[in-house]
Amino acid sequence: MNISAKIAVRFPHLHRRLRADSPSLRGLHELGFSPSLHKNRGVLGGFAKRMAFDSNGSAADLAVDTGNIRPALETHAEEAIRAIKAQKVIAVPTDTIYGFACDACSADAVKRIYEIKGRKHTSPLAICVGDVSDITRFAETNHLPDGLLDKLLPGPVTVVLDRGDRSILEKSLNPGLDSIGVRVPDSNFIRKLASGSGSALALTSANLSGQPSSVSINEFENLWHHCAYIYDGGMLPAGRAGSTVVDLTQPGLYKILRPGSAMEETVKTLEKFGIQKDQ
């Protein structure tokens, strides 16, 4: 018996397709869901049932909570900010890919992100701030030409800077590293969350470590239950390359650490300001 036949026998409800105009799906449409998300699923009390396979290849039913999904609109920002302040992890769209975010100054919340992703604690996290002017609270910028950061950001660029002695970041974030990657995404929603939190957000891609980045919430559905809220911004158009990561810790020099989605534009801007490639 092939896999499809086995599933049909063991999980007959998976083969009953819900009508797109059913009452349960109408409620999900209001949250910005696509009908394709709910094909071959029963929706019961805010939980969507989906089929998965365990490590032995056996099918298993998992209940996925859909009640914590919201559209990524500023009308939901206060709710998200409360979750961040309560040391919860949320999932958010950025100007590149979907990310997990939490209070960068909460050791417990940061630890939770590492646990969710199955990521080694030696792999550093970047932070997200609400505005370019906020960067000086977390990293050193005095060595950079005036106006450089305003040309690079907001946008799909992560700038790596020294923390310096005045940084308000917790030492438990990226221990042993003197530098920090900083983002100001070109996304009003996540920037509003960062500003409203009164801190910076620890930010990393919404996926298991080593897996492809996510450009829709469907692609990390197996991790939804770890999040206080998932904010749905639809399919993100920038692709999976993520932000361009550039090291600006050395005066007058730059080093591209990850090409990302904006390398050409980033290099042009840096060189226009007299910043040279670190050989």
Helices and strands as residue ranges (DSSP letters): H 3-10, G 12-15, H 23-30, G 35-38, E 43-44, E 47-53, E 59-65, E 69-71, G 74-76, H 77-85, E 90-93, E 98-103, H 107-117, E 126-128, G 132-137, H 148-152, E 157-162, E 179-183, H 188-197, E 201-205, G 217-226, E 229-232, E 244-247, E 253-258, H 263-272, E 276-277
